[in-house]
Amino acid sequence: MNIADTLARSNVTDASDGIIATDREGVIRLWNAGAERIFGYIVSEAVGLSLDIIIPERLRERH
C-alpha cells in the first residue's frame, strides 16, 4: 500500500461521518467509526452482514 492509499484509508476510518461501503450484493465491506457511533454496531459486527441491518424493514424491498 502506498502513502496515498494509507492516508485515504486513515481519513475514511477516522471520519466523524458514517462511511459504509458494500459489494454488489449489498454485503457490508467497510464500516468506519462514524458508522459505529450512528448505528450502534461495531466494525466486527457489521462487516460481512447485509446492509439491511440498518435499513428499516418497511423500506428494505424498495432499497
VEXDREN-2710 file (C-alpha; in Angstrom, 1 decimal):
% VEXDREN-2710
k/r/px/py/pz
1/MET/0.0/0.0/0.0
2/ASN/1.4/3.4/-0.9
3/ILE/1.3/6.6/1.2
4/ALA/-1.8/7.9/-0.7
5/ASP/-3.7/4.7/0.0
6/THR/-2.7/4.8/3.6
7/LEU/-3.8/8.4/4.1
8/ALA/-7.1/7.7/2.3
9/ARG/-7.8/4.7/4.5
10/SER/-7.0/6.7/7.6
11/ASN/-9.3/9.5/6.5
12/VAL/-12.2/7.1/6.0
13/THR/-11.5/5.1/9.2
14/ASP/-11.3/8.2/11.4
15/ALA/-14.0/10.4/9.8
16/SER/-16.8/11.5/12.1
17/ASP/-19.3/10.9/9.3
18/GLY/-20.6/7.4/8.9
19/ILE/-18.9/5.8/5.9
20/ILE/-20.2/2.4/4.7
21/ALA/-19.2/0.5/1.6
22/THR/-20.9/-2.6/0.2
23/ASP/-20.3/-5.0/-2.5
24/ARG/-22.7/-5.6/-5.4
25/GLU/-24.8/-8.0/-3.3
26/GLY/-25.2/-5.4/-0.5
27/VAL/-22.8/-7.1/1.9
28/ILE/-21.0/-4.5/4.1
29/ARG/-17.3/-4.4/3.3
30/LEU/-16.3/-1.2/5.1
31/TRP/-17.7/0.3/8.3
32/ASN/-16.0/3.2/9.9
33/ALA/-16.0/4.6/13.4
34/GLY/-18.7/7.2/12.4
35/ALA/-21.0/4.4/11.3
36/GLU/-20.3/2.7/14.7
37/ARG/-21.5/5.8/16.6
38/ILE/-24.5/6.4/14.3
39/PHE/-25.8/2.8/14.0
40/GLY/-24.5/1.2/17.2
41/TYR/-22.8/-1.8/15.5
42/ILE/-19.0/-2.1/15.9
43/VAL/-17.0/-2.9/12.8
44/SER/-16.5/-6.6/13.6
45/GLU/-20.3/-7.0/13.9
46/ALA/-21.2/-5.1/10.7
47/VAL/-18.7/-6.2/8.1
48/GLY/-19.9/-9.3/6.3
49/LEU/-23.6/-8.6/7.1
50/SER/-26.2/-7.3/4.7
51/LEU/-26.8/-3.6/4.6
52/ASP/-30.4/-4.5/5.6
53/ILE/-29.2/-4.3/9.3
54/ILE/-29.5/-0.5/9.1
55/ILE/-32.5/-0.2/6.7
56/PRO/-35.9/-0.2/8.3
57/GLU/-37.8/-3.4/7.4
58/ARG/-40.6/-1.4/5.8
59/LEU/-38.1/0.1/3.3
60/ARG/-35.9/-2.9/2.5
61/GLU/-37.9/-4.0/-0.6
62/ARG/-37.6/-0.6/-2.2
63/HIS/-33.9/-0.4/-1.4
END
